Amino acid sequence: MLPNVILDLIQSYVDAMDRYTDLPPRARVRRLMDRCDQWVLNQVGTVLGMPTNEVQRLRFRLEMRGEFIFYFHMSLPQRQMLLEILQDGITSNRHMSCMIWIFLTREPKLYNVPGYERIFKDGLFCRLMEYLVSC
């Protein structure tokens, strides 16, 4: 019989392996993030009063995985309104709710798993929240 210290160590390795074998496929997580990005982009377009065709062009760049750079300026009321919309979206939009749950709430948090963390940080929600909260 092995000492308890070694048995505990083996059990902790088995638990860690079990936890990470139940991760969702990255392609599915990427599709979920794409849906969140589409919703967030629609909200940005609404707050900024952008024409629909401009929002569609931005959506095309996002879907093509192009670099998304913010070339707009928001007034303080627009920032506050967008921040409130995004916060409400976490509870009212099912894609946003699922994204927050899998990345930040469930165990293991996908935010802490290599490979998945980049998906979250590159998402439009995370990037916009950084912009809105830092100003």
LORO-99873 format. One record per atom (N, C-alpha, C): residue number from 1; atom name; y, z, x. Coordinates in nm, 4 decimals, padded with zeros to 6 digits. Each point is the difference from the previous one (the first is absolute). Layout:
REM LORO-99873
<rec NUM; "CA"; <Y; Z; X>>;
...
***
This chain:
REM LORO-99873
<rec 1; "N"; <-00.1180; 00.0000; 00.0847>>;
<rec 1; "CA"; <00.1180; 00.0000; -00.0847>>;
<rec 1; "C"; <00.1237; 00.0000; 00.0888>>;
<rec 2; "N"; <00.0984; -00.0795; -00.0410>>;
<rec 2; "CA"; <00.1252; -00.0100; 00.0754>>;
<rec 2; "C"; <00.0915; 00.1179; -00.0329>>;
<rec 3; "N"; <00.0872; 00.0352; 00.0934>>;
<rec 3; "CA"; <00.0966; 00.1074; -00.0286>>;
<rec 3; "C"; <00.0948; -00.0413; -00.1130>>;
<rec 4; "N"; <00.0538; 00.0991; -00.0677>>;
<rec 4; "CA"; <00.0892; -00.0248; -00.1137>>;
<rec 4; "C"; <00.1241; -00.0794; 00.0398>>;
<rec 5; "N"; <00.0500; 00.0192; 00.1203>>;
<rec 5; "CA"; <00.1193; -00.0722; 00.0458>>;
<rec 5; "C"; <-00.0269; -00.1498; 00.0012>>;
<rec 6; "N"; <-00.1153; -00.0389; 00.0498>>;
<rec 6; "CA"; <-00.0357; -00.1420; 00.0072>>;
<rec 6; "C"; <-00.0276; -00.0546; -00.1402>>;
<rec 7; "N"; <-00.0660; 00.0770; -00.0834>>;
<rec 7; "CA"; <-00.0255; -00.0437; -00.1376>>;
<rec 7; "C"; <00.1317; -00.0194; -00.0762>>;
<rec 8; "N"; <00.0950; 00.0904; 00.0199>>;
<rec 8; "CA"; <00.1309; -00.0139; -00.0644>>;
<rec 8; "C"; <00.0728; -00.1238; 00.0490>>;
<rec 9; "N"; <-00.0091; -00.0274; 00.1284>>;
<rec 9; "CA"; <00.0636; -00.1189; 00.0573>>;
<rec 9; "C"; <-00.0622; -00.1273; -00.0583>>;
<rec 10; "N"; <-00.1306; -00.0042; -00.0084>>;
<rec 10; "CA"; <-00.0690; -00.1155; -00.0580>>;
<rec 10; "C"; <00.0406; -00.0178; -00.1463>>;
<rec 11; "N"; <00.0053; 00.1094; -00.0732>>;
<rec 11; "CA"; <00.0380; -00.0075; -00.1415>>;
<rec 11; "C"; <00.1431; -00.0498; -00.0157>>;
<rec 12; "N"; <00.0906; 00.0411; 00.0883>>;
<rec 12; "CA"; <00.1391; -00.0471; -00.0097>>;
<rec 12; "C"; <00.0083; -00.1495; 00.0275>>;
<rec 13; "N"; <-00.0805; -00.0521; 00.0943>>;
<rec 13; "CA"; <-00.0040; -00.1440; 00.0260>>;
<rec 13; "C"; <-00.0547; -00.0757; -00.1205>>;
<rec 14; "N"; <-00.1044; 00.0527; -00.0604>>;
<rec 14; "CA"; <-00.0587; -00.0643; -00.1176>>;
<rec 14; "C"; <00.1009; -00.0020; -00.1144>>;
<rec 15; "N"; <00.0721; 00.1096; -00.0204>>;
<rec 15; "CA"; <00.1018; 00.0054; -00.1055>>;
<rec 15; "C"; <00.1106; -00.1016; 00.0245>>;
<rec 16; "N"; <00.0454; -00.0117; 00.1252>>;
<rec 16; "CA"; <00.1067; -00.0956; 00.0334>>;
<rec 16; "C"; <-00.0484; -00.1434; -00.0228>>;
<rec 17; "N"; <-00.1233; -00.0292; 00.0406>>;
<rec 17; "CA"; <-00.0536; -00.1351; -00.0208>>;
<rec 17; "C"; <-00.0136; -00.0296; -00.1485>>;
<rec 18; "N"; <-00.0416; 00.0976; -00.0777>>;
<rec 18; "CA"; <-00.0158; -00.0195; -00.1436>>;
<rec 18; "C"; <00.1345; -00.0261; -00.0666>>;
<rec 19; "N"; <00.1023; 00.0704; 00.0444>>;
<rec 19; "CA"; <00.1324; -00.0145; -00.0584>>;
<rec 19; "C"; <00.0548; -00.1412; 00.0225>>;
<rec 20; "N"; <-00.0210; -00.0557; 00.1174>>;
<rec 20; "CA"; <00.0576; -00.1303; 00.0326>>;
<rec 20; "C"; <-00.0874; -00.1179; -00.0408>>;
<rec 21; "N"; <-00.1216; 00.0242; -00.0468>>;
<rec 21; "CA"; <-00.0814; -00.1109; -00.0478>>;
<rec 21; "C"; <00.0356; -00.0393; -00.1426>>;
<rec 22; "N"; <00.0735; 00.0838; -00.0709>>;
<rec 22; "CA"; <00.0371; -00.0282; -00.1383>>;
<rec 22; "C"; <00.1382; -00.0638; -00.0120>>;
<rec 23; "N"; <00.0528; -00.0556; 00.1068>>;
<rec 23; "CA"; <00.1330; -00.0609; -00.0047>>;
<rec 23; "C"; <-00.0049; -00.1322; -00.0766>>;
<rec 24; "N"; <00.1051; -00.0298; -00.0757>>;
<rec 24; "CA"; <00.0023; -00.1284; -00.0714>>;
<rec 24; "C"; <00.0177; -00.1153; 00.0980>>;
<rec 25; "N"; <-00.0446; -00.1189; -00.0375>>;
<rec 25; "CA"; <00.0180; -00.1165; 00.0884>>;
<rec 25; "C"; <00.1490; -00.0280; 00.0234>>;
<rec 26; "N"; <00.0337; -00.0397; 00.1211>>;
<rec 26; "CA"; <00.1403; -00.0262; 00.0335>>;
<rec 26; "C"; <00.0588; -00.1120; -00.0839>>;
<rec 27; "N"; <-00.0788; -00.1004; -00.0306>>;
<rec 27; "CA"; <00.0514; -00.1121; -00.0804>>;
<rec 27; "C"; <00.0441; 00.0487; -00.1384>>;
<rec 28; "N"; <-00.0756; 00.0926; -00.0563>>;
<rec 28; "CA"; <00.0359; 00.0548; -00.1309>>;
<rec 28; "C"; <00.1269; 00.0848; 00.0086>>;
<rec 29; "N"; <00.0114; 00.0767; 00.1061>>;
<rec 29; "CA"; <00.1211; 00.0812; 00.0204>>;
<rec 29; "C"; <00.1203; -00.0913; 00.0218>>;
<rec 30; "N"; <-00.0190; -00.1088; 00.0733>>;
<rec 30; "CA"; <00.1075; -00.0965; 00.0232>>;
<rec 30; "C"; <00.0456; -00.0634; -00.1313>>;
<rec 31; "N"; <-00.0953; -00.0345; -00.0889>>;
<rec 31; "CA"; <00.0363; -00.0574; -00.1316>>;
<rec 31; "C"; <00.0790; 00.1004; -00.0827>>;
<rec 32; "N"; <-00.0418; 00.1261; 00.0049>>;
<rec 32; "CA"; <00.0736; 00.1037; -00.0716>>;
<rec 32; "C"; <00.1421; 00.0107; 00.0539>>;
<rec 33; "N"; <00.0158; -00.0028; 00.1321>>;
<rec 33; "CA"; <00.1327; 00.0081; 00.0595>>;
<rec 33; "C"; <00.0834; -00.1226; -00.0365>>;
<rec 34; "N"; <-00.0619; -00.1170; -00.0090>>;
<rec 34; "CA"; <00.0720; -00.1208; -00.0413>>;
<rec 34; "C"; <00.0549; 00.0147; -00.1414>>;
<rec 35; "N"; <-00.0795; 00.0576; -00.0891>>;
<rec 35; "CA"; <00.0468; 00.0222; -00.1376>>;
<rec 35; "C"; <00.1147; 00.1009; -00.0038>>;
<rec 36; "N"; <-00.0092; 00.1020; 00.0829>>;
<rec 36; "CA"; <00.1101; 00.0968; 00.0090>>;
<rec 36; "C"; <00.1263; -00.0678; 00.0531>>;
<rec 37; "N"; <-00.0172; -00.0838; 00.1013>>;
<rec 37; "CA"; <00.1143; -00.0705; 00.0568>>;
<rec 37; "C"; <00.0664; -00.0902; -00.1035>>;
<rec 38; "N"; <-00.0794; -00.0666; -00.0818>>;
<rec 38; "CA"; <00.0565; -00.0860; -00.1042>>;
<rec 38; "C"; <00.0821; 00.0817; -00.0985>>;
<rec 39; "N"; <-00.0536; 00.1138; -00.0414>>;
<rec 39; "CA"; <00.0719; 00.0847; -00.0951>>;
<rec 39; "C"; <00.1293; 00.0527; 00.0620>>;
<rec 40; "N"; <-00.0083; 00.0470; 00.1239>>;
<rec 40; "CA"; <00.1187; 00.0530; 00.0687>>;
<rec 40; "C"; <00.1050; -00.1099; 00.0155>>;
<rec 41; "N"; <-00.0428; -00.1188; 00.0348>>;
<rec 41; "CA"; <00.0936; -00.1108; 00.0170>>;
<rec 41; "C"; <00.0686; -00.0344; -00.1313>>;
<rec 42; "N"; <-00.0723; 00.0034; -00.1095>>;
<rec 42; "CA"; <00.0633; -00.0225; -00.1309>>;
<rec 42; "C"; <00.1060; 00.1056; -00.0284>>;
<rec 43; "N"; <-00.0276; 00.1242; 00.0366>>;
<rec 43; "CA"; <00.0973; 00.1068; -00.0230>>;
<rec 43; "C"; <00.1247; -00.0190; 00.0857>>;
<rec 44; "N"; <-00.0198; -00.0421; 00.1257>>;
<rec 44; "CA"; <00.1140; -00.0268; 00.0883>>;
<rec 44; "C"; <00.0846; -00.1114; -00.0586>>;
<rec 45; "N"; <-00.0647; -00.1053; -00.0476>>;
<rec 45; "CA"; <00.0720; -00.1115; -00.0609>>;
<rec 45; "C"; <00.0789; 00.0429; -00.1214>>;
<rec 46; "N"; <-00.0582; 00.0866; -00.0800>>;
<rec 46; "CA"; <00.0693; 00.0497; -00.1192>>;
<rec 46; "C"; <00.1217; 00.0827; 00.0389>>;
<rec 47; "N"; <-00.0159; 00.0906; 00.0945>>;
<rec 47; "CA"; <00.1101; 00.0880; 00.0409>>;
<rec 47; "C"; <00.1142; -00.0807; 00.0627>>;
<rec 48; "N"; <-00.0354; -00.1005; 00.0800>>;
<rec 48; "CA"; <00.1021; -00.0806; 00.0668>>;
<rec 48; "C"; <00.0547; -00.1118; -00.0881>>;
<rec 49; "N"; <-00.0607; -00.0209; -00.1164>>;
<rec 49; "CA"; <00.0459; -00.1065; -00.0883>>;
<rec 49; "C"; <-00.0296; -00.1380; 00.0566>>;
<rec 50; "N"; <-00.1124; -00.0119; 00.0704>>;
<rec 50; "CA"; <-00.0365; -00.1276; 00.0627>>;
<rec 50; "C"; <-00.0552; -00.0971; -00.1038>>;
<rec 51; "N"; <00.0307; -00.1286; 00.0156>>;
<rec 51; "CA"; <-00.0610; -00.1001; -00.0882>>;
<rec 51; "C"; <-00.1513; -00.0044; 00.0203>>;
<rec 52; "N"; <-00.0705; -00.0381; -00.1036>>;
<rec 52; "CA"; <-00.1456; -00.0019; 00.0041>>;
<rec 52; "C"; <-00.0537; -00.0896; 00.1108>>;
<rec 53; "N"; <00.0634; -00.1151; 00.0235>>;
<rec 53; "CA"; <-00.0516; -00.0904; 00.1028>>;
<rec 53; "C"; <00.0118; 00.0598; 00.1402>>;
<rec 54; "N"; <00.1018; 00.0813; 00.0241>>;
<rec 54; "CA"; <00.0123; 00.0677; 00.1300>>;
<rec 54; "C"; <-00.1096; 00.1048; 00.0179>>;
<rec 55; "N"; <-00.0296; 00.0720; -00.1059>>;
<rec 55; "CA"; <-00.1082; 00.0993; 00.0063>>;
<rec 55; "C"; <-00.1330; -00.0715; 00.0246>>;
<rec 56; "N"; <-00.0205; -00.1154; -00.0618>>;
<rec 56; "CA"; <-00.1221; -00.0776; 00.0212>>;
<rec 56; "C"; <-00.0115; -00.0461; 00.1454>>;
<rec 57; "N"; <00.1111; -00.0401; 00.0620>>;
<rec 57; "CA"; <-00.0035; -00.0412; 00.1408>>;
<rec 57; "C"; <-00.0377; 00.1170; 00.0899>>;
<rec 58; "N"; <00.0560; 00.1168; -00.0282>>;
<rec 58; "CA"; <-00.0361; 00.1185; 00.0783>>;
<rec 58; "C"; <-00.1476; 00.0341; -00.0186>>;
<rec 59; "N"; <-00.0479; -00.0126; -00.1225>>;
<rec 59; "CA"; <-00.1409; 00.0290; -00.0270>>;
<rec 59; "C"; <-00.0898; -00.0949; 00.0795>>;
<rec 60; "N"; <00.0390; -00.1263; 00.0091>>;
<rec 60; "CA"; <-00.0779; -00.0963; 00.0761>>;
<rec 60; "C"; <-00.0084; 00.0421; 00.1465>>;
<rec 61; "N"; <00.1110; 00.0446; 00.0573>>;
<rec 61; "CA"; <-00.0017; 00.0445; 00.1391>>;
<rec 61; "C"; <-00.0904; 00.1206; 00.0177>>;
<rec 62; "N"; <00.0009; 00.0917; -00.0955>>;
<rec 62; "CA"; <-00.0879; 00.1168; 00.0085>>;
<rec 62; "C"; <-00.1456; -00.0411; -00.0079>>;
<rec 63; "N"; <-00.0331; -00.0896; -00.0917>>;
<rec 63; "CA"; <-00.1390; -00.0408; -00.0163>>;
<rec 63; "C"; <-00.0498; -00.0785; 00.1203>>;
<rec 64; "N"; <00.0888; -00.0675; 00.0692>>;
<rec 64; "CA"; <-00.0382; -00.0751; 00.1190>>;
<rec 64; "C"; <-00.0023; 00.0901; 00.1236>>;
<rec 65; "N"; <00.0207; 00.1306; -00.0194>>;
<rec 65; "CA"; <-00.0013; 00.0998; 00.1070>>;
<rec 65; "C"; <00.1100; -00.0264; 00.1025>>;
<rec 66; "N"; <00.1093; -00.0582; -00.0476>>;
<rec 66; "CA"; <00.1132; -00.0226; 00.0885>>;
<rec 66; "C"; <00.0722; 00.1300; 00.0270>>;
<rec 67; "N"; <00.0764; 00.0020; 00.1030>>;
<rec 67; "CA"; <00.0786; 00.1185; 00.0322>>;
<rec 67; "C"; <00.1072; 00.0172; -00.1064>>;
<rec 68; "N"; <00.0061; 00.1160; -00.0598>>;
<rec 68; "CA"; <00.0989; 00.0260; -00.1036>>;
<rec 68; "C"; <00.1122; 00.0824; 00.0618>>;
<rec 69; "N"; <00.1180; -00.0575; 00.0029>>;
<rec 69; "CA"; <00.1160; 00.0674; 00.0579>>;
<rec 69; "C"; <00.1018; 00.0180; -00.1111>>;
<rec 70; "N"; <00.0586; 00.1174; -00.0077>>;
<rec 70; "CA"; <00.0979; 00.0284; -00.1039>>;
<rec 70; "C"; <00.1348; -00.0592; 00.0382>>;
<rec 71; "N"; <00.0460; -00.0964; -00.0780>>;
<rec 71; "CA"; <00.1308; -00.0604; 00.0215>>;
<rec 71; "C"; <00.0939; 00.0315; -00.1153>>;
<rec 72; "N"; <-00.0125; 00.1132; -00.0592>>;
<rec 72; "CA"; <00.0870; 00.0344; -00.1112>>;
<rec 72; "C"; <00.0572; 00.1394; 00.0210>>;
<rec 73; "N"; <00.1061; 00.0255; -00.0691>>;
<rec 73; "CA"; <00.0655; 00.1302; 00.0061>>;
<rec 73; "C"; <00.0028; 00.0572; -00.1398>>;
<rec 74; "N"; <-00.0344; 00.1259; -00.0119>>;
<rec 74; "CA"; <00.0009; 00.0655; -00.1305>>;
<rec 74; "C"; <00.1095; 00.1047; -00.0028>>;
<rec 75; "N"; <00.0670; 00.0057; -00.1121>>;
<rec 75; "CA"; <00.0975; 00.1064; -00.0186>>;
<rec 75; "C"; <-00.0749; 00.1303; -00.0265>>;
<rec 76; "N"; <00.0700; 00.1099; 00.0065>>;
<rec 76; "CA"; <-00.0641; 00.1301; -00.0233>>;
<rec 76; "C"; <-00.0630; 00.0080; -00.1394>>;
<rec 77; "N"; <00.0693; -00.0435; -00.1069>>;
<rec 77; "CA"; <-00.0669; 00.0040; -00.1313>>;
<rec 77; "C"; <-00.1254; -00.0882; -00.0068>>;
<rec 78; "N"; <00.0022; -00.1149; 00.0684>>;
<rec 78; "CA"; <-00.1182; -00.0862; 00.0012>>;
<rec 78; "C"; <-00.1149; 00.0675; 00.0737>>;
<rec 79; "N"; <00.0307; 00.0641; 00.1102>>;
<rec 79; "CA"; <-00.1048; 00.0723; 00.0742>>;
<rec 79; "C"; <-00.0619; 00.1098; -00.0846>>;
<rec 80; "N"; <00.0849; 00.0763; -00.0655>>;
<rec 80; "CA"; <-00.0506; 00.1096; -00.0828>>;
<rec 80; "C"; <-00.0852; -00.0536; -00.1147>>;
<rec 81; "N"; <00.0472; -00.1097; -00.0615>>;
<rec 81; "CA"; <-00.0754; -00.0571; -00.1107>>;
<rec 81; "C"; <-00.1356; -00.0516; 00.0482>>;
<rec 82; "N"; <-00.0033; -00.0694; 00.1131>>;
<rec 82; "CA"; <-00.1266; -00.0502; 00.0525>>;
<rec 82; "C"; <-00.0925; 00.1134; 00.0401>>;
<rec 83; "N"; <00.0547; 00.1043; 00.0601>>;
<rec 83; "CA"; <-00.0810; 00.1155; 00.0378>>;
<rec 83; "C"; <-00.0639; 00.0637; -00.1232>>;
<rec 84; "N"; <00.0757; 00.0140; -00.1072>>;
<rec 84; "CA"; <-00.0544; 00.0561; -00.1240>>;
<rec 84; "C"; <-00.1070; -00.0908; -00.0596>>;
<rec 85; "N"; <00.0239; -00.1309; 00.0034>>;
<rec 85; "CA"; <-00.0987; -00.0952; -00.0528>>;
<rec 85; "C"; <-00.1298; 00.0090; 00.0791>>;
<rec 86; "N"; <00.0110; 00.0064; 00.1318>>;
<rec 86; "CA"; <-00.1207; 00.0082; 00.0838>>;
<rec 86; "C"; <-00.0735; 00.1317; -00.0213>>;
<rec 87; "N"; <00.0738; 00.1086; -00.0134>>;
<rec 87; "CA"; <-00.0650; 00.1294; -00.0247>>;
<rec 87; "C"; <-00.0692; 00.0003; -00.1360>>;
<rec 88; "N"; <00.0651; -00.0563; -00.1014>>;
<rec 88; "CA"; <-00.0631; -00.0085; -00.1320>>;
<rec 88; "C"; <-00.1194; -00.0948; 00.0019>>;
<rec 89; "N"; <00.0081; -00.1025; 00.0834>>;
<rec 89; "CA"; <-00.1081; -00.0971; 00.0097>>;
<rec 89; "C"; <-00.1300; 00.0602; 00.0494>>;
<rec 90; "N"; <00.0107; 00.1065; 00.0770>>;
<rec 90; "CA"; <-00.1214; 00.0659; 00.0504>>;
<rec 90; "C"; <-00.0841; 00.0525; -00.1156>>;
<rec 91; "N"; <00.0646; 00.0423; -00.1070>>;
<rec 91; "CA"; <-00.0754; 00.0504; -00.1152>>;
<rec 91; "C"; <-00.0177; -00.1038; -00.1099>>;
<rec 92; "N"; <00.0900; -00.0983; -00.0081>>;
<rec 92; "CA"; <-00.0067; -00.0947; -00.1110>>;
<rec 92; "C"; <-00.0694; -00.1314; 00.0337>>;
<rec 93; "N"; <-00.0063; -00.0386; 00.1253>>;
<rec 93; "CA"; <-00.0639; -00.1254; 00.0389>>;
<rec 93; "C"; <-00.1368; 00.0310; 00.0590>>;
<rec 94; "N"; <-00.1037; -00.0581; -00.0563>>;
<rec 94; "CA"; <-00.1352; 00.0377; 00.0426>>;
<rec 94; "C"; <-00.0305; -00.0397; 00.1438>>;
<rec 95; "N"; <00.0542; -00.1118; 00.0468>>;
<rec 95; "CA"; <-00.0254; -00.0406; 00.1381>>;
<rec 95; "C"; <00.0667; 00.0968; 00.0977>>;
<rec 96; "N"; <00.1209; 00.0404; -00.0320>>;
<rec 96; "CA"; <00.0698; 00.0966; 00.0851>>;
<rec 96; "C"; <-00.0733; 00.1340; 00.0002>>;
<rec 97; "N"; <-00.0455; 00.0419; -00.1168>>;
<rec 97; "CA"; <-00.0741; 00.1266; -00.0087>>;
<rec 97; "C"; <-00.1257; -00.0041; 00.0850>>;
<rec 98; "N"; <-00.0747; -00.1093; -00.0097>>;
<rec 98; "CA"; <-00.1229; -00.0137; 00.0794>>;
<rec 98; "C"; <00.0317; -00.0025; 00.1486>>;
<rec 99; "N"; <00.1057; -00.0705; 00.0373>>;
<rec 99; "CA"; <00.0372; -00.0097; 00.1415>>;
<rec 99; "C"; <00.0354; 00.1380; 00.0558>>;
<rec 100; "N"; <00.0799; 00.0749; -00.0719>>;
<rec 100; "CA"; <00.0368; 00.1349; 00.0453>>;
<rec 100; "C"; <-00.1237; 00.0889; 00.0061>>;
<rec 101; "N"; <-00.0865; -00.0124; -00.0993>>;
<rec 101; "CA"; <-00.1195; 00.0852; -00.0021>>;
<rec 101; "C"; <-00.0904; -00.0281; 00.1192>>;
<rec 102; "N"; <-00.0317; -00.1266; 00.0272>>;
<rec 102; "CA"; <-00.0957; -00.0269; 00.1081>>;
<rec 102; "C"; <00.0596; 00.0238; 00.1381>>;
<rec 103; "N"; <00.1313; -00.0194; 00.0143>>;
<rec 103; "CA"; <00.0592; 00.0172; 00.1323>>;
<rec 103; "C"; <00.0411; 00.1437; 00.0285>>;
<rec 104; "N"; <00.0438; 00.0744; -00.1003>>;
<rec 104; "CA"; <00.0590; 00.1306; 00.0282>>;
<rec 104; "C"; <-00.0677; 00.1185; -00.0676>>;
<rec 105; "N"; <-00.0806; -00.0229; -00.1031>>;
<rec 105; "CA"; <-00.0533; 00.1126; -00.0765>>;
<rec 105; "C"; <-00.1485; 00.0236; 00.0226>>;
<rec 106; "N"; <-00.0817; -00.1032; -00.0157>>;
<rec 106; "CA"; <-00.1448; 00.0196; 00.0085>>;
<rec 106; "C"; <-00.0417; 00.0334; 00.1423>>;
<rec 107; "N"; <-00.1204; 00.0475; 00.0141>>;
<rec 107; "CA"; <-00.0539; 00.0318; 00.1326>>;
<rec 107; "C"; <-00.1098; -00.0983; 00.0347>>;
<rec 108; "N"; <-00.0067; -00.0576; 00.1142>>;
<rec 108; "CA"; <00.1034; 00.0057; 00.1042>>;
<rec 108; "C"; <00.1185; -00.0871; -00.0374>>;
<rec 109; "N"; <00.1172; 00.0451; 00.0370>>;
<rec 109; "CA"; <00.1222; -00.0755; -00.0271>>;
<rec 109; "C"; <-00.0029; -00.1279; 00.0834>>;
<rec 110; "N"; <00.0134; -00.1137; -00.0654>>;
<rec 110; "CA"; <-00.0056; -00.1263; 00.0744>>;
<rec 110; "C"; <00.1158; -00.0130; 00.0972>>;
<rec 111; "N"; <00.1063; 00.0736; -00.0259>>;
<rec 111; "CA"; <00.1141; -00.0033; 00.0905>>;
<rec 111; "C"; <-00.0396; 00.0468; 00.1403>>;
<rec 112; "N"; <-00.0988; 00.0871; 00.0079>>;
<rec 112; "CA"; <-00.0438; 00.0545; 00.1285>>;
<rec 112; "C"; <-00.1149; -00.0778; 00.0624>>;
<rec 113; "N"; <-00.0475; -00.1050; -00.0666>>;
<rec 113; "CA"; <-00.1129; -00.0771; 00.0500>>;
<rec 113; "C"; <00.0532; -00.1233; 00.0745>>;
<rec 114; "N"; <-00.0393; -00.0174; 00.1255>>;
<rec 114; "CA"; <00.0477; -00.1183; 00.0744>>;
<rec 114; "C"; <-00.0344; -00.1295; -00.0735>>;
<rec 115; "N"; <00.0921; -00.0924; 00.0001>>;
<rec 115; "CA"; <-00.0195; -00.1271; -00.0685>>;
<rec 115; "C"; <00.0607; -00.0006; -00.1386>>;
<rec 116; "N"; <-00.0138; 00.1083; -00.0721>>;
<rec 116; "CA"; <00.0580; 00.0103; -00.1335>>;
<rec 116; "C"; <00.1462; 00.0462; 00.0083>>;
<rec 117; "N"; <00.0294; 00.0789; 00.1000>>;
<rec 117; "CA"; <00.1363; 00.0529; 00.0156>>;
<rec 117; "C"; <00.1015; -00.1138; 00.0087>>;
<rec 118; "N"; <-00.0333; -00.1067; 00.0727>>;
<rec 118; "CA"; <00.0912; -00.1137; 00.0175>>;
<rec 118; "C"; <00.0269; -00.0691; -00.1336>>;
<rec 119; "N"; <-00.1012; -00.0072; -00.0866>>;
<rec 119; "CA"; <00.0170; -00.0612; -00.1322>>;
<rec 119; "C"; <00.1056; 00.0768; -00.0785>>;
<rec 120; "N"; <-00.0074; 00.1328; 00.0056>>;
<rec 120; "CA"; <00.0958; 00.0828; -00.0735>>;
<rec 120; "C"; <00.1404; -00.0133; 00.0583>>;
<rec 121; "N"; <00.0112; 00.0099; 00.1308>>;
<rec 121; "CA"; <00.1319; -00.0059; 00.0635>>;
<rec 121; "C"; <00.0663; -00.1359; -00.0147>>;
<rec 122; "N"; <-00.0792; -00.1063; -00.0069>>;
<rec 122; "CA"; <00.0558; -00.1343; -00.0158>>;
<rec 122; "C"; <00.0326; -00.0331; -00.1448>>;
<rec 123; "N"; <-00.0432; 00.0835; -00.0925>>;
<rec 123; "CA"; <00.0267; -00.0244; -00.1419>>;
<rec 123; "C"; <00.1475; 00.0136; -00.0313>>;
<rec 124; "N"; <00.0427; -00.0761; -00.0979>>;
<rec 124; "CA"; <00.1409; -00.0006; -00.0377>>;
<rec 124; "C"; <00.0455; 00.1356; -00.0536>>;
<rec 125; "N"; <-00.0881; 00.0711; -00.0683>>;
<rec 125; "CA"; <00.0354; 00.1317; -00.0536>>;
<rec 125; "C"; <00.0389; 00.0952; 00.1131>>;
<rec 126; "N"; <-00.0833; 00.0079; 00.1006>>;
<rec 126; "CA"; <00.0258; 00.0907; 00.1124>>;
<rec 126; "C"; <00.1280; -00.0398; 00.0735>>;
<rec 127; "N"; <00.0169; -00.1292; 00.0241>>;
<rec 127; "CA"; <00.1171; -00.0460; 00.0726>>;
<rec 127; "C"; <00.1292; 00.0242; -00.0794>>;
<rec 128; "N"; <-00.0066; -00.0221; -00.1313>>;
<rec 128; "CA"; <00.1182; 00.0252; -00.0811>>;
<rec 128; "C"; <00.0303; 00.1482; -00.0104>>;
<rec 129; "N"; <-00.1025; 00.0815; -00.0125>>;
<rec 129; "CA"; <00.0229; 00.1449; -00.0062>>;
<rec 129; "C"; <00.0660; 00.0496; 00.1281>>;
<rec 130; "N"; <-00.0426; -00.0521; 00.1139>>;
<rec 130; "CA"; <00.0646; 00.0377; 00.1256>>;
<rec 130; "C"; <00.1474; -00.0356; -00.0025>>;
<rec 131; "N"; <00.0311; -00.1189; -00.0514>>;
<rec 131; "CA"; <00.1384; -00.0466; -00.0075>>;
<rec 131; "C"; <00.0799; 00.0863; -00.0975>>;
<rec 132; "N"; <-00.0565; 00.0281; -00.1167>>;
<rec 132; "CA"; <00.0743; 00.0731; -00.1028>>;
<rec 132; "C"; <00.0197; 00.1465; 00.0344>>;
<rec 133; "N"; <-00.0984; 00.0612; 00.0597>>;
<rec 133; "CA"; <00.0077; 00.1431; 00.0299>>;
<rec 133; "C"; <00.0835; 00.0265; 00.1252>>;
<rec 134; "N"; <-00.0025; -00.0924; 00.0960>>;
<rec 134; "CA"; <00.0729; 00.0239; 00.1251>>;
<rec 134; "C"; <00.1502; -00.0157; -00.0143>>;
<rec 135; "N"; <00.0442; -00.0719; -00.1027>>;
<rec 135; "CA"; <00.1461; -00.0220; -00.0165>>;
<rec 135; "C"; <00.0659; 00.1122; -00.0762>>;
***
